[in-house]
Amino acid sequence: MGTPNWANLKAKNRVKDIGIPWTSEEQQAIYTLKIPANYVREGILTVEEYKERLELTNSPLFALTRVELKERAKKDGINFTPEVTKSALIKAIETNLARMVKEQDKAVEEEKKPAVQVIAKAKAQKKANKKVEVSKVKVD
């Protein structure tokens, strides 16, 4: 008997990756809990983690075909070669989404800064005014 065709086994989700078999916990997640193998490859081993992941990514990227992922990646401005794997596209799209969320959060924080600065100035001015009032009081 020859060596196993790891690429074929991975394509059929019978191994975690080329040269790496599933652990017993991963097998349980796939076959007993019915969590898709691609999620288990990302470390999701419980139904709760799987549900949380689905909530975070409104549409699960693993459910998309390679062609759909390529279209999505092109739309997002991600460069790739025709040989790109489905898992590489998913990682690139998720990384791009995380970057976009960080940029949006940063923009929101930048918008809040002027308001916070105005409030801080007003508080400082109010304190300064109190000090002035106190200094005007005559002591006999």
A tleap script that builds the chain and sets N, CA, C and O, in Angstrom:
source leaprc.protein.ff14SB
mol = sequence {
  NMET GLY THR PRO ASN TRP ALA ASN LEU LYS
  ALA LYS ASN ARG VAL LYS ASP ILE GLY ILE
  PRO TRP THR SER GLU GLU GLN GLN ALA ILE
  TYR THR LEU LYS ILE PRO ALA ASN TYR VAL
  ARG GLU GLY ILE LEU THR VAL GLU GLU TYR
  LYS GLU ARG LEU GLU LEU THR ASN SER PRO
  LEU PHE ALA LEU THR ARG VAL GLU LEU LYS
  GLU ARG ALA LYS LYS ASP GLY ILE ASN PHE
  THR PRO GLU VAL THR LYS SER ALA LEU ILE
  LYS ALA ILE GLU THR ASN LEU ALA ARG MET
  VAL LYS GLU GLN ASP LYS ALA VAL GLU GLU
  GLU LYS LYS PRO ALA VAL GLN VAL ILE ALA
  LYS ALA LYS ALA GLN LYS LYS ALA ASN LYS
  LYS VAL GLU VAL SER LYS VAL LYS VAL CASP
}
set mol.1.N position { 0.847 -1.174 0.000 }
set mol.1.CA position { 0.000 0.000 0.000 }
set mol.1.C position { 0.893 1.237 0.000 }
set mol.1.O position { 1.868 1.295 0.748 }
set mol.2.N position { 0.569 2.219 -0.828 }
set mol.2.CA position { 1.369 3.426 -0.952 }
set mol.2.C position { 0.983 4.477 0.067 }
set mol.2.O position { 0.193 4.230 0.978 }
set mol.3.N position { 1.545 5.630 -0.105 }
set mol.3.CA position { 1.228 6.741 0.804 }
set mol.3.C position { -0.142 7.312 0.455 }
set mol.3.O position { -0.556 7.279 -0.704 }
set mol.4.N position { -0.835 7.828 1.443 }
set mol.4.CA position { -2.169 8.375 1.175 }
set mol.4.C position { -2.094 9.653 0.334 }
set mol.4.O position { -1.104 10.383 0.374 }
set mol.5.N position { -3.130 9.898 -0.404 }
set mol.5.CA position { -3.241 11.127 -1.179 }
set mol.5.C position { -3.844 12.179 -0.244 }
set mol.5.O position { -5.063 12.330 -0.157 }
set mol.6.N position { -2.965 12.897 0.448 }
set mol.6.CA position { -3.398 13.852 1.476 }
set mol.6.C position { -4.277 14.952 0.907 }
set mol.6.O position { -5.247 15.360 1.546 }
set mol.7.N position { -3.956 15.435 -0.271 }
set mol.7.CA position { -4.752 16.506 -0.871 }
set mol.7.C position { -6.184 16.038 -1.106 }
set mol.7.O position { -7.139 16.779 -0.872 }
set mol.8.N position { -6.319 14.800 -1.572 }
set mol.8.CA position { -7.643 14.236 -1.805 }
set mol.8.C position { -8.386 14.053 -0.482 }
set mol.8.O position { -9.577 14.352 -0.388 }
set mol.9.N position { -7.683 13.562 0.539 }
set mol.9.CA position { -8.299 13.377 1.852 }
set mol.9.C position { -8.749 14.717 2.447 }
set mol.9.O position { -9.812 14.801 3.063 }
set mol.10.N position { -7.935 15.758 2.260 }
set mol.10.CA position { -8.309 17.076 2.772 }
set mol.10.C position { -9.529 17.610 2.027 }
set mol.10.O position { -10.438 18.172 2.638 }
set mol.11.N position { -9.546 17.434 0.717 }
set mol.11.CA position { -10.679 17.913 -0.085 }
set mol.11.C position { -11.985 17.256 0.354 }
set mol.11.O position { -13.054 17.860 0.267 }
set mol.12.N position { -11.886 16.007 0.828 }
set mol.12.CA position { -13.078 15.285 1.290 }
set mol.12.C position { -13.314 15.475 2.789 }
set mol.12.O position { -14.187 14.829 3.369 }
set mol.13.N position { -12.528 16.369 3.418 }
set mol.13.CA position { -12.639 16.664 4.859 }
set mol.13.C position { -12.398 15.447 5.733 }
set mol.13.O position { -12.982 15.323 6.810 }
set mol.14.N position { -11.540 14.552 5.271 }
set mol.14.CA position { -11.216 13.367 6.062 }
set mol.14.C position { -9.966 13.567 6.905 }
set mol.14.O position { -9.667 12.746 7.773 }
set mol.15.N position { -9.222 14.662 6.658 }
set mol.15.CA position { -8.069 15.044 7.474 }
set mol.15.C position { -8.117 16.551 7.687 }
set mol.15.O position { -8.758 17.282 6.931 }
set mol.16.N position { -7.430 16.999 8.727 }
set mol.16.CA position { -7.410 18.434 9.032 }
set mol.16.C position { -6.653 19.205 7.960 }
set mol.16.O position { -7.126 20.230 7.469 }
set mol.17.N position { -5.481 18.707 7.602 }
set mol.17.CA position { -4.672 19.333 6.562 }
set mol.17.C position { -3.742 18.267 6.004 }
set mol.17.O position { -3.741 17.130 6.477 }
set mol.18.N position { -2.974 18.620 5.028 }
set mol.18.CA position { -2.063 17.661 4.426 }
set mol.18.C position { -1.054 17.210 5.480 }
set mol.18.O position { -0.283 18.008 6.013 }
set mol.19.N position { -1.082 15.919 5.761 }
set mol.19.CA position { -0.170 15.345 6.741 }
set mol.19.C position { -0.627 15.457 8.184 }
set mol.19.O position { 0.090 15.030 9.089 }
set mol.20.N position { -1.821 16.028 8.423 }
set mol.20.CA position { -2.309 16.222 9.791 }
set mol.20.C position { -3.709 15.600 9.928 }
set mol.20.O position { -4.673 16.123 9.368 }
set mol.21.N position { -3.823 14.496 10.665 }
set mol.21.CA position { -5.147 13.892 10.863 }
set mol.21.C position { -5.961 14.679 11.892 }
set mol.21.O position { -5.410 15.489 12.638 }
set mol.22.N position { -7.274 14.437 11.929 }
set mol.22.CA position { -8.131 15.066 12.923 }
set mol.22.C position { -7.832 14.494 14.296 }
set mol.22.O position { -7.515 13.311 14.420 }
set mol.23.N position { -7.929 15.331 15.343 }
set mol.23.CA position { -7.854 14.825 16.716 }
set mol.23.C position { -9.219 14.237 17.074 }
set mol.23.O position { -10.189 14.427 16.340 }
set mol.24.N position { -9.297 13.531 18.186 }
set mol.24.CA position { -10.589 12.943 18.583 }
set mol.24.C position { -11.622 14.032 18.873 }
set mol.24.O position { -12.804 13.856 18.576 }
set mol.25.N position { -11.183 15.173 19.460 }
set mol.25.CA position { -12.108 16.279 19.730 }
set mol.25.C position { -12.642 16.870 18.420 }
set mol.25.O position { -13.823 17.197 18.308 }
set mol.26.N position { -11.760 16.999 17.444 }
set mol.26.CA position { -12.169 17.550 16.148 }
set mol.26.C position { -13.114 16.596 15.431 }
set mol.26.O position { -14.087 17.028 14.814 }
set mol.27.N position { -12.829 15.302 15.509 }
set mol.27.CA position { -13.717 14.312 14.899 }
set mol.27.C position { -15.101 14.360 15.531 }
set mol.27.O position { -16.113 14.265 14.836 }
set mol.28.N position { -15.142 14.507 16.856 }
set mol.28.CA position { -16.422 14.589 17.549 }
set mol.28.C position { -17.192 15.829 17.078 }
set mol.28.O position { -18.398 15.759 16.840 }
set mol.29.N position { -16.495 16.963 16.944 }
set mol.29.CA position { -17.150 18.193 16.498 }
set mol.29.C position { -17.737 18.029 15.096 }
set mol.29.O position { -18.831 18.516 14.814 }
set mol.30.N position { -17.007 17.345 14.228 }
set mol.30.CA position { -17.473 17.186 12.847 }
set mol.30.C position { -18.588 16.156 12.739 }
set mol.30.O position { -19.637 16.439 12.161 }
set mol.31.N position { -18.372 14.959 13.290 }
set mol.31.CA position { -19.290 13.851 13.058 }
set mol.31.C position { -20.441 13.779 14.057 }
set mol.31.O position { -21.534 13.341 13.699 }
set mol.32.N position { -20.219 14.199 15.298 }
set mol.32.CA position { -21.283 14.134 16.300 }
set mol.32.C position { -22.058 15.446 16.365 }
set mol.32.O position { -23.288 15.454 16.327 }
set mol.33.N position { -21.319 16.563 16.463 }
set mol.33.CA position { -21.973 17.867 16.601 }
set mol.33.C position { -22.351 18.481 15.257 }
set mol.33.O position { -23.076 19.474 15.208 }
set mol.34.N position { -21.859 17.885 14.162 }
set mol.34.CA position { -22.179 18.320 12.794 }
set mol.34.C position { -21.707 19.750 12.497 }
set mol.34.O position { -22.376 20.492 11.778 }
set mol.35.N position { -20.555 20.128 13.053 }
set mol.35.CA position { -19.948 21.430 12.749 }
set mol.35.C position { -19.151 21.259 11.462 }
set mol.35.O position { -18.371 20.313 11.362 }
set mol.36.N position { -19.315 22.137 10.475 }
set mol.36.CA position { -18.579 21.997 9.217 }
set mol.36.C position { -17.061 21.937 9.452 }
set mol.36.O position { -16.522 22.632 10.314 }
set mol.37.N position { -16.397 21.096 8.669 }
set mol.37.CA position { -14.961 20.852 8.843 }
set mol.37.C position { -14.141 22.128 8.747 }
set mol.37.O position { -13.153 22.272 9.467 }
set mol.38.N position { -14.516 23.044 7.890 }
set mol.38.CA position { -13.740 24.280 7.752 }
set mol.38.C position { -13.762 25.111 9.032 }
set mol.38.O position { -12.782 25.782 9.352 }
set mol.39.N position { -14.862 25.070 9.755 }
set mol.39.CA position { -14.922 25.778 11.033 }
set mol.39.C position { -14.048 25.076 12.070 }
set mol.39.O position { -13.371 25.723 12.868 }
set mol.40.N position { -14.073 23.740 12.045 }
set mol.40.CA position { -13.252 22.973 12.980 }
set mol.40.C position { -11.778 23.240 12.695 }
set mol.40.O position { -10.975 23.308 13.626 }
set mol.41.N position { -11.410 23.391 11.427 }
set mol.41.CA position { -10.022 23.717 11.082 }
set mol.41.C position { -9.609 25.051 11.686 }
set mol.41.O position { -8.425 25.273 11.937 }
set mol.42.N position { -10.554 25.928 11.921 }
set mol.42.CA position { -10.275 27.231 12.524 }
set mol.42.C position { -10.290 27.180 14.049 }
set mol.42.O position { -10.079 28.200 14.706 }
set mol.43.N position { -10.541 25.986 14.622 }
set mol.43.CA position { -10.493 25.832 16.073 }
set mol.43.C position { -11.840 25.847 16.760 }
set mol.43.O position { -11.894 25.855 17.990 }
set mol.44.N position { -12.913 25.852 16.021 }
set mol.44.CA position { -14.256 25.865 16.608 }
set mol.44.C position { -14.675 24.425 16.860 }
set mol.44.O position { -14.838 23.637 15.928 }
set mol.45.N position { -14.847 24.095 18.145 }
set mol.45.CA position { -15.118 22.706 18.506 }
set mol.45.C position { -16.441 22.499 19.234 }
set mol.45.O position { -16.819 21.359 19.508 }
set mol.46.N position { -17.157 23.585 19.554 }
set mol.46.CA position { -18.442 23.443 20.244 }
set mol.46.C position { -19.542 24.127 19.440 }
set mol.46.O position { -19.284 25.003 18.614 }
set mol.47.N position { -20.764 23.705 19.705 }
set mol.47.CA position { -21.913 24.299 19.013 }
set mol.47.C position { -22.029 25.779 19.374 }
set mol.47.O position { -22.389 26.598 18.528 }
set mol.48.N position { -21.724 26.125 20.626 }
set mol.48.CA position { -21.804 27.524 21.060 }
set mol.48.C position { -20.823 28.399 20.275 }
set mol.48.O position { -21.183 29.475 19.799 }
set mol.49.N position { -19.573 27.923 20.145 }
set mol.49.CA position { -18.576 28.671 19.379 }
set mol.49.C position { -19.006 28.808 17.926 }
set mol.49.O position { -18.815 29.855 17.307 }
set mol.50.N position { -19.587 27.745 17.389 }
set mol.50.CA position { -20.049 27.747 15.995 }
set mol.50.C position { -21.158 28.778 15.805 }
set mol.50.O position { -21.146 29.535 14.834 }
set mol.51.N position { -22.119 28.807 16.736 }
set mol.51.CA position { -23.214 29.780 16.640 }
set mol.51.C position { -22.703 31.209 16.760 }
set mol.51.O position { -23.151 32.098 16.036 }
set mol.52.N position { -21.753 31.430 17.689 }
set mol.52.CA position { -21.159 32.765 17.842 }
set mol.52.C position { -20.477 33.198 16.555 }
set mol.52.O position { -20.608 34.343 16.124 }
set mol.53.N position { -19.751 32.276 15.948 }
set mol.53.CA position { -19.033 32.582 14.703 }
set mol.53.C position { -20.011 32.943 13.597 }
set mol.53.O position { -19.768 33.873 12.828 }
set mol.54.N position { -21.111 32.213 13.515 }
set mol.54.CA position { -22.118 32.499 12.491 }
set mol.54.C position { -22.745 33.871 12.709 }
set mol.54.O position { -23.051 34.580 11.750 }
set mol.55.N position { -22.934 34.243 13.971 }
set mol.55.CA position { -23.497 35.561 14.267 }
set mol.55.C position { -22.526 36.664 13.881 }
set mol.55.O position { -22.946 37.713 13.392 }
set mol.56.N position { -21.235 36.443 14.094 }
set mol.56.CA position { -20.222 37.446 13.760 }
set mol.56.C position { -20.112 37.654 12.260 }
set mol.56.O position { -20.011 38.787 11.790 }
set mol.57.N position { -20.130 36.570 11.516 }
set mol.57.CA position { -20.063 36.674 10.061 }
set mol.57.C position { -21.466 36.418 9.536 }
set mol.57.O position { -21.897 35.270 9.428 }
set mol.58.N position { -22.172 37.480 9.213 }
set mol.58.CA position { -23.581 37.375 8.830 }
set mol.58.C position { -23.846 36.261 7.828 }
set mol.58.O position { -24.831 35.535 7.963 }
set mol.59.N position { -23.002 36.114 6.843 }
set mol.59.CA position { -23.135 34.975 5.943 }
set mol.59.C position { -21.848 34.173 6.052 }
set mol.59.O position { -20.766 34.712 5.819 }
set mol.60.N position { -21.945 32.901 6.399 }
set mol.60.CA position { -20.730 32.117 6.569 }
set mol.60.C position { -19.985 31.974 5.245 }
set mol.60.O position { -20.534 31.485 4.258 }
set mol.61.N position { -18.749 32.401 5.243 }
set mol.61.CA position { -17.953 32.360 4.024 }
set mol.61.C position { -17.678 30.933 3.577 }
set mol.61.O position { -17.513 30.675 2.385 }
set mol.62.N position { -17.629 30.006 4.526 }
set mol.62.CA position { -17.361 28.624 4.169 }
set mol.62.C position { -18.469 28.036 3.305 }
set mol.62.O position { -18.236 27.089 2.554 }
set mol.63.N position { -19.668 28.590 3.408 }
set mol.63.CA position { -20.792 28.085 2.625 }
set mol.63.C position { -20.721 28.536 1.169 }
set mol.63.O position { -21.390 27.964 0.308 }
set mol.64.N position { -19.916 29.556 0.891 }
set mol.64.CA position { -19.798 30.060 -0.476 }
set mol.64.C position { -18.897 29.150 -1.305 }
set mol.64.O position { -17.995 28.497 -0.780 }
set mol.65.N position { -19.157 29.122 -2.603 }
set mol.65.CA position { -18.295 28.354 -3.492 }
set mol.65.C position { -17.024 29.143 -3.762 }
set mol.65.O position { -16.937 30.329 -3.447 }
set mol.66.N position { -16.047 28.475 -4.345 }
set mol.66.CA position { -14.777 29.130 -4.668 }
set mol.66.C position { -15.008 30.281 -5.645 }
set mol.66.O position { -14.389 31.339 -5.525 }
set mol.67.N position { -15.896 30.071 -6.608 }
set mol.67.CA position { -16.212 31.120 -7.584 }
set mol.67.C position { -16.843 32.326 -6.892 }
set mol.67.O position { -16.491 33.468 -7.187 }
set mol.68.N position { -17.777 32.073 -5.970 }
set mol.68.CA position { -18.413 33.165 -5.228 }
set mol.68.C position { -17.396 33.909 -4.363 }
set mol.68.O position { -17.442 35.133 -4.243 }
set mol.69.N position { -16.481 33.150 -3.766 }
set mol.69.CA position { -15.439 33.782 -2.955 }
set mol.69.C position { -14.524 34.651 -3.812 }
set mol.69.O position { -14.111 35.730 -3.387 }
set mol.70.N position { -14.207 34.183 -5.015 }
set mol.70.CA position { -13.375 34.980 -5.928 }
set mol.70.C position { -14.076 36.286 -6.286 }
set mol.70.O position { -13.449 37.345 -6.313 }
set mol.71.N position { -15.380 36.208 -6.562 }
set mol.71.CA position { -16.151 37.422 -6.879 }
set mol.71.C position { -16.144 38.380 -5.689 }
set mol.71.O position { -15.961 39.586 -5.855 }
set mol.72.N position { -16.342 37.844 -4.509 }
set mol.72.CA position { -16.353 38.670 -3.294 }
set mol.72.C position { -14.986 39.324 -3.070 }
set mol.72.O position { -14.902 40.502 -2.723 }
set mol.73.N position { -13.918 38.546 -3.272 }
set mol.73.CA position { -12.565 39.066 -3.088 }
set mol.73.C position { -12.265 40.170 -4.105 }
set mol.73.O position { -11.655 41.183 -3.761 }
set mol.74.N position { -12.690 39.975 -5.348 }
set mol.74.CA position { -12.493 41.027 -6.371 }
set mol.74.C position { -13.227 42.291 -5.957 }
set mol.74.O position { -12.684 43.391 -6.055 }
set mol.75.N position { -14.456 42.134 -5.495 }
set mol.75.CA position { -15.264 43.285 -5.064 }
set mol.75.C position { -14.599 44.028 -3.913 }
set mol.75.O position { -14.672 45.253 -3.827 }
set mol.76.N position { -13.945 43.268 -3.025 }
set mol.76.CA position { -13.269 43.866 -1.870 }
set mol.76.C position { -11.875 44.394 -2.210 }
set mol.76.O position { -11.193 44.949 -1.348 }
set mol.77.N position { -11.450 44.220 -3.469 }
set mol.77.CA position { -10.144 44.731 -3.885 }
set mol.77.C position { -8.975 43.863 -3.457 }
set mol.77.O position { -7.859 44.358 -3.303 }
set mol.78.N position { -9.214 42.587 -3.266 }
set mol.78.CA position { -8.163 41.654 -2.854 }
set mol.78.C position { -7.530 41.051 -4.108 }
set mol.78.O position { -8.235 40.539 -4.978 }
set mol.79.N position { -6.213 41.110 -4.199 }
set mol.79.CA position { -5.494 40.534 -5.325 }
set mol.79.C position { -5.196 39.067 -5.049 }
set mol.79.O position { -4.816 38.704 -3.936 }
set mol.80.N position { -5.370 38.223 -6.067 }
set mol.80.CA position { -5.080 36.802 -5.920 }
set mol.80.C position { -4.801 36.200 -7.297 }
set mol.80.O position { -5.144 36.783 -8.326 }
set mol.81.N position { -4.175 35.029 -7.296 }
set mol.81.CA position { -3.904 34.331 -8.545 }
set mol.81.C position { -4.998 33.298 -8.793 }
set mol.81.O position { -5.735 32.960 -7.867 }
set mol.82.N position { -5.124 32.790 -10.011 }
set mol.82.CA position { -6.166 31.786 -10.295 }
set mol.82.C position { -6.033 30.508 -9.466 }
set mol.82.O position { -7.014 29.788 -9.277 }
set mol.83.N position { -4.826 30.222 -8.972 }
set mol.83.CA position { -4.602 28.990 -8.213 }
set mol.83.C position { -4.988 29.116 -6.745 }
set mol.83.O position { -4.817 28.155 -5.995 }
set mol.84.N position { -5.494 30.243 -6.312 }
set mol.84.CA position { -5.789 30.469 -4.899 }
set mol.84.C position { -6.767 29.418 -4.376 }
set mol.84.O position { -7.700 29.004 -5.065 }
set mol.85.N position { -6.517 29.003 -3.130 }
set mol.85.CA position { -7.400 28.007 -2.515 }
set mol.85.C position { -8.592 28.694 -1.853 }
set mol.85.O position { -8.565 29.894 -1.580 }
set mol.86.N position { -9.617 27.920 -1.607 }
set mol.86.CA position { -10.815 28.446 -0.961 }
set mol.86.C position { -10.489 28.970 0.440 }
set mol.86.O position { -10.959 30.038 0.832 }
set mol.87.N position { -9.683 28.216 1.192 }
set mol.87.CA position { -9.354 28.647 2.555 }
set mol.87.C position { -8.528 29.933 2.547 }
set mol.87.O position { -8.685 30.773 3.433 }
set mol.88.N position { -7.650 30.093 1.555 }
set mol.88.CA position { -6.862 31.324 1.467 }
set mol.88.C position { -7.756 32.522 1.151 }
set mol.88.O position { -7.547 33.613 1.681 }
set mol.89.N position { -8.746 32.320 0.294 }
set mol.89.CA position { -9.690 33.399 -0.012 }
set mol.89.C position { -10.494 33.784 1.222 }
set mol.89.O position { -10.702 34.967 1.491 }
set mol.90.N position { -10.939 32.796 1.961 }
set mol.90.CA position { -11.724 33.063 3.174 }
set mol.90.C position { -10.889 33.867 4.164 }
set mol.90.O position { -11.372 34.849 4.727 }
set mol.91.N position { -9.644 33.458 4.380 }
set mol.91.CA position { -8.773 34.191 5.310 }
set mol.91.C position { -8.551 35.617 4.842 }
set mol.91.O position { -8.589 36.550 5.645 }
set mol.92.N position { -8.320 35.794 3.542 }
set mol.92.CA position { -8.079 37.136 3.012 }
set mol.92.C position { -9.311 38.016 3.180 }
set mol.92.O position { -9.192 39.186 3.542 }
set mol.93.N position { -10.483 37.468 2.922 }
set mol.93.CA position { -11.723 38.245 3.066 }
set mol.93.C position { -11.961 38.596 4.529 }
set mol.93.O position { -12.320 39.731 4.844 }
set mol.94.N position { -11.764 37.625 5.431 }
set mol.94.CA position { -11.954 37.894 6.859 }
set mol.94.C position { -10.956 38.930 7.366 }
set mol.94.O position { -11.314 39.798 8.163 }
set mol.95.N position { -9.714 38.844 6.911 }
set mol.95.CA position { -8.699 39.819 7.303 }
set mol.95.C position { -9.086 41.208 6.805 }
set mol.95.O position { -8.948 42.198 7.524 }
set mol.96.N position { -9.565 41.268 5.579 }
set mol.96.CA position { -10.002 42.536 5.004 }
set mol.96.C position { -11.185 43.111 5.786 }
set mol.96.O position { -11.236 44.313 6.045 }
set mol.97.N position { -12.129 42.253 6.158 }
set mol.97.CA position { -13.279 42.706 6.951 }
set mol.97.C position { -12.836 43.247 8.307 }
set mol.97.O position { -13.319 44.285 8.759 }
set mol.98.N position { -11.912 42.534 8.951 }
set mol.98.CA position { -11.410 42.984 10.259 }
set mol.98.C position { -10.717 44.338 10.128 }
set mol.98.O position { -10.881 45.204 10.987 }
set mol.99.N position { -9.944 44.524 9.060 }
set mol.99.CA position { -9.265 45.798 8.828 }
set mol.99.C position { -10.280 46.918 8.619 }
set mol.99.O position { -10.116 48.020 9.144 }
set mol.100.N position { -11.334 46.628 7.846 }
set mol.100.CA position { -12.361 47.638 7.584 }
set mol.100.C position { -13.089 48.021 8.871 }
set mol.100.O position { -13.394 49.194 9.084 }
set mol.101.N position { -13.366 47.043 9.726 }
set mol.101.CA position { -14.044 47.319 11.000 }
set mol.101.C position { -13.157 48.195 11.871 }
set mol.101.O position { -13.642 49.143 12.489 }
set mol.102.N position { -11.847 47.889 11.931 }
set mol.102.CA position { -10.919 48.714 12.714 }
set mol.102.C position { -10.888 50.145 12.196 }
set mol.102.O position { -10.887 51.095 12.978 }
set mol.103.N position { -10.864 50.297 10.866 }
set mol.103.CA position { -10.844 51.637 10.285 }
set mol.103.C position { -12.117 52.405 10.618 }
set mol.103.O position { -12.071 53.598 10.916 }
set mol.104.N position { -13.258 51.709 10.566 }
set mol.104.CA position { -14.520 52.362 10.912 }
set mol.104.C position { -14.535 52.769 12.379 }
set mol.104.O position { -14.971 53.870 12.716 }
set mol.105.N position { -14.059 51.881 13.257 }
set mol.105.CA position { -14.002 52.201 14.681 }
set mol.105.C position { -13.095 53.399 14.929 }
set mol.105.O position { -13.408 54.265 15.747 }
set mol.106.N position { -11.975 53.445 14.223 }
set mol.106.CA position { -11.037 54.552 14.372 }
set mol.106.C position { -11.681 55.860 13.895 }
set mol.106.O position { -11.512 56.907 14.521 }
set mol.107.N position { -12.423 55.789 12.777 }
set mol.107.CA position { -13.098 56.983 12.263 }
set mol.107.C position { -14.146 57.478 13.251 }
set mol.107.O position { -14.291 58.685 13.446 }
set mol.108.N position { -14.871 56.568 13.871 }
set mol.108.CA position { -15.884 56.948 14.866 }
set mol.108.C position { -15.208 57.615 16.056 }
set mol.108.O position { -15.690 58.627 16.565 }
set mol.109.N position { -14.084 57.042 16.499 }
set mol.109.CA position { -13.340 57.637 17.617 }
set mol.109.C position { -12.835 59.036 17.255 }
set mol.109.O position { -12.864 59.943 18.086 }
set mol.110.N position { -12.376 59.205 16.027 }
set mol.110.CA position { -11.895 60.512 15.583 }
set mol.110.C position { -13.037 61.531 15.572 }
set mol.110.O position { -12.832 62.703 15.889 }
set mol.111.N position { -14.236 61.080 15.207 }
set mol.111.CA position { -15.397 61.974 15.212 }
set mol.111.C position { -15.758 62.372 16.640 }
set mol.111.O position { -16.200 63.495 16.882 }
set mol.112.N position { -15.571 61.460 17.577 }
set mol.112.CA position { -15.905 61.731 18.970 }
set mol.112.C position { -14.894 62.661 19.629 }
set mol.112.O position { -15.238 63.392 20.558 }
set mol.113.N position { -13.659 62.641 19.160 }
set mol.113.CA position { -12.604 63.427 19.795 }
set mol.113.C position { -12.951 64.902 19.935 }
set mol.113.O position { -12.823 65.443 21.033 }
set mol.114.N position { -13.388 65.584 18.862 }
set mol.114.CA position { -13.699 67.008 19.032 }
set mol.114.C position { -14.751 67.253 20.111 }
set mol.114.O position { -14.637 68.206 20.882 }
set mol.115.N position { -15.763 66.410 20.169 }
set mol.115.CA position { -16.799 66.580 21.186 }
set mol.115.C position { -16.212 66.403 22.580 }
set mol.115.O position { -16.538 67.160 23.495 }
set mol.116.N position { -15.358 65.418 22.742 }
set mol.116.CA position { -14.720 65.174 24.042 }
set mol.116.C position { -13.818 66.343 24.402 }
set mol.116.O position { -13.775 66.764 25.558 }
set mol.117.N position { -13.097 66.868 23.418 }
set mol.117.CA position { -12.211 67.998 23.673 }
set mol.117.C position { -13.011 69.233 24.076 }
set mol.117.O position { -12.594 69.971 24.969 }
set mol.118.N position { -14.158 69.469 23.430 }
set mol.118.CA position { -15.005 70.612 23.777 }
set mol.118.C position { -15.511 70.473 25.208 }
set mol.118.O position { -15.520 71.442 25.967 }
set mol.119.N position { -15.926 69.277 25.568 }
set mol.119.CA position { -16.407 69.041 26.934 }
set mol.119.C position { -15.280 69.269 27.931 }
set mol.119.O position { -15.491 69.887 28.974 }
set mol.120.N position { -14.088 68.777 27.622 }
set mol.120.CA position { -12.944 68.955 28.514 }
set mol.120.C position { -12.602 70.437 28.658 }
set mol.120.O position { -12.286 70.902 29.753 }
set mol.121.N position { -12.667 71.181 27.546 }
set mol.121.CA position { -12.395 72.623 27.601 }
set mol.121.C position { -13.427 73.323 28.471 }
set mol.121.O position { -13.092 74.185 29.283 }
set mol.122.N position { -14.688 72.940 28.291 }
set mol.122.CA position { -15.759 73.558 29.073 }
set mol.122.C position { -15.558 73.288 30.568 }
set mol.122.O position { -15.750 74.176 31.398 }
set mol.123.N position { -15.170 72.053 30.898 }
set mol.123.CA position { -14.928 71.725 32.301 }
set mol.123.C position { -13.746 72.517 32.844 }
set mol.123.O position { -13.792 73.031 33.962 }
set mol.124.N position { -12.687 72.610 32.042 }
set mol.124.CA position { -11.515 73.381 32.470 }
set mol.124.C position { -11.873 74.847 32.651 }
set mol.124.O position { -11.423 75.490 33.600 }
set mol.125.N position { -12.677 75.370 31.745 }
set mol.125.CA position { -13.092 76.772 31.828 }
set mol.125.C position { -13.965 76.984 33.063 }
set mol.125.O position { -13.849 78.002 33.745 }
set mol.126.N position { -14.832 76.023 33.343 }
set mol.126.CA position { -15.702 76.130 34.509 }
set mol.126.C position { -14.863 76.140 35.788 }
set mol.126.O position { -15.133 76.915 36.706 }
set mol.127.N position { -13.846 75.278 35.845 }
set mol.127.CA position { -12.953 75.262 37.001 }
set mol.127.C position { -12.205 76.582 37.122 }
set mol.127.O position { -12.032 77.109 38.220 }
set mol.128.N position { -11.766 77.108 35.993 }
set mol.128.CA position { -11.040 78.387 36.000 }
set mol.128.C position { -11.947 79.500 36.504 }
set mol.128.O position { -11.505 80.355 37.273 }
set mol.129.N position { -13.201 79.502 36.086 }
set mol.129.CA position { -14.153 80.509 36.534 }
set mol.129.C position { -14.397 80.409 38.033 }
set mol.129.O position { -14.518 81.437 38.700 }
set mol.130.N position { -14.471 79.215 38.573 }
set mol.130.CA position { -14.663 79.039 40.012 }
set mol.130.C position { -13.477 79.607 40.773 }
set mol.130.O position { -13.641 80.249 41.810 }
set mol.131.N position { -12.284 79.366 40.250 }
set mol.131.CA position { -11.087 79.886 40.904 }
set mol.131.C position { -11.103 81.403 40.908 }
set mol.131.O position { -10.705 82.036 41.885 }
set mol.132.N position { -11.561 81.976 39.817 }
set mol.132.CA position { -11.632 83.432 39.732 }
set mol.132.C position { -12.641 83.951 40.739 }
set mol.132.O position { -12.371 84.938 41.422 }
set mol.133.N position { -13.790 83.314 40.847 }
set mol.133.CA position { -14.813 83.731 41.793 }
set mol.133.C position { -14.293 83.645 43.222 }
set mol.133.O position { -14.537 84.543 44.028 }
set mol.134.N position { -13.597 82.599 43.533 }
set mol.134.CA position { -13.061 82.423 44.868 }
set mol.134.C position { -12.034 83.513 45.172 }
set mol.134.O position { -11.982 84.021 46.292 }
set mol.135.N position { -11.245 83.862 44.211 }
set mol.135.CA position { -10.213 84.885 44.449 }
set mol.135.C position { -10.820 86.269 44.596 }
set mol.135.O position { -10.161 87.152 45.144 }
set mol.136.N position { -12.047 86.505 44.135 }
set mol.136.CA position { -12.683 87.809 44.234 }
set mol.136.C position { -13.315 88.025 45.609 }
set mol.136.O position { -13.609 89.161 45.981 }
set mol.137.N position { -13.521 86.971 46.345 }
set mol.137.CA position { -14.175 87.073 47.640 }
set mol.137.C position { -13.211 87.753 48.618 }
set mol.137.O position { -12.042 87.384 48.733 }
set mol.138.N position { -13.754 88.776 49.330 }
set mol.138.CA position { -12.924 89.489 50.312 }
set mol.138.C position { -13.059 88.834 51.674 }
set mol.138.O position { -14.142 88.430 52.096 }
set mol.139.N position { -11.962 88.746 52.320 }
set mol.139.CA position { -11.953 88.176 53.670 }
set mol.139.C position { -11.669 89.312 54.632 }
set mol.139.O position { -10.645 89.983 54.500 }
set mol.140.N position { -12.547 89.545 55.600 }
set mol.140.CA position { -12.349 90.629 56.587 }
set mol.140.C position { -11.756 90.142 57.855 }
set mol.140.O position { -11.532 90.930 58.774 }
savepdb mol mol.pdb
quit
